[in-house]
């Protein structure tokens, strides 16, 4: 998932909450006369309505702008998130498989798992209504210059079925996660990519961030 896609997904989820807060604000404004017993004149009502018609879109735009900046910074720090597990990459397949089962049995749209070792990471997104997962591997667009993948390493990902054609987005593919065997294969592939493609130490302890959307 690219930075723009990450921010856009988070903003879409935030829109509903923002609209709800603005709705509550409107209800409080119009209910205030009932509480105080002081009702505005028609002219005052008209002036209040005009102010709100200007104020609410500005307030909405300001909140979305602040949220976009916040989520942008969150994306830049995403490899620092998650829990550092107590064992190394070479022994994490079962834990990855357990998380993948949760994605495919509990998660709603927007659920994902990120496995990272420093800057390199792989991400899997899916939900319980779809047997397929979106499998992403960080691309050179988001890696520091000293960690850029060589053409040979990119070819390895391509051999695994990843689309590497867009230099501005992560490498990605769709994988079938129906069945225990498929989940184990995906977990092993995720681990092997970090070790064999990105050169992570098999004994290094990865961070795993599991986000299960419930509503």
Long-range contacts (C-beta under 8 A, 24 or more apart in sequence): 1-123, 1-125, 1-136, 1-170, 2-141, 2-142, 2-168, 2-169, 2-170, 3-72, 3-75, 3-76, 3-142, 5-169, 6-71, 6-75, 6-78, 7-68, 7-71, 7-72, 7-75, 9-110, 10-67, 10-71, 10-74, 11-64, 11-67, 11-68, 11-71, 13-110, 14-64, 14-67, 15-64, 18-60, 18-63, 18-64, 22-56, 22-59, 22-60, 26-52, 26-56, 78-114, 78-116, 78-121, 78-209, 79-114, 79-116, 79-118, 79-119, 79-120, 79-121, 79-207, 80-207, 81-114, 81-116, 81-207, 81-209, 82-114, 82-116, 82-207, 82-208, 82-209, 82-210, 83-207, 83-208, 83-209, 84-205, 84-206, 84-207, 85-205, 85-206, 85-207, 85-208, 86-205, 87-205, 88-201, 88-202, 88-203, 88-204, 88-205, 88-206, 89-117, 89-191, 89-194, 89-195, 89-200, 89-201, 89-202, 89-203, 89-204, 89-205, 89-206, 90-191, 90-195, 90-202, 90-203, 92-191, 92-206, 92-208, 93-184, 93-187, 93-188, 93-191, 94-187, 95-208, 96-186, 96-187, 96-190, 96-191, 96-208, 97-183, 97-184, 97-186, 97-187, 99-208, 99-210, 100-124, 100-133, 100-177, 100-183, 100-186, 100-187, 101-183, 102-210, 102-212, 103-127, 103-128, 103-133, 103-177, 103-210, 103-212, 104-128, 104-131, 104-133, 104-177, 104-178, 104-183, 106-212, 106-214, 107-212, 107-213, 108-213, 108-214, 108-215, 109-213, 110-211, 110-213, 111-211, 111-212, 111-213, 112-210, 112-211, 113-208, 113-209, 113-210, 113-211, 114-207, 114-208, 114-209, 115-190, 115-191, 115-194, 115-206, 115-207, 115-208, 116-206, 116-207, 116-209, 117-194, 117-198, 117-200, 117-201, 117-204, 117-206, 117-207, 118-200, 119-143, 119-144, 119-147, 120-147, 120-194, 120-198, 120-200, 121-194, 122-190, 122-193, 122-194, 123-170, 124-175, 124-186, 124-190, 126-177, 127-213, 131-176, 131-177, 131-178, 132-174, 132-175, 132-176, 132-177, 133-174, 133-175, 133-177, 133-186, 134-172, 134-173, 134-174, 135-162, 135-172, 135-173, 135-174, 135-175, 135-186, 135-189, 135-190, 136-170, 136-171, 136-172, 137-162, 137-170, 137-171, 137-172, 137-193, 137-197, 138-170, 138-171, 138-198, 139-164, 139-167, 139-169, 139-170, 139-171, 140-167, 141-167, 141-168, 141-169, 141-170, 142-170, 147-198, 149-197, 149-198, 153-197, 153-198, 156-196, 156-197, 157-193, 157-197, 160-189, 160-193
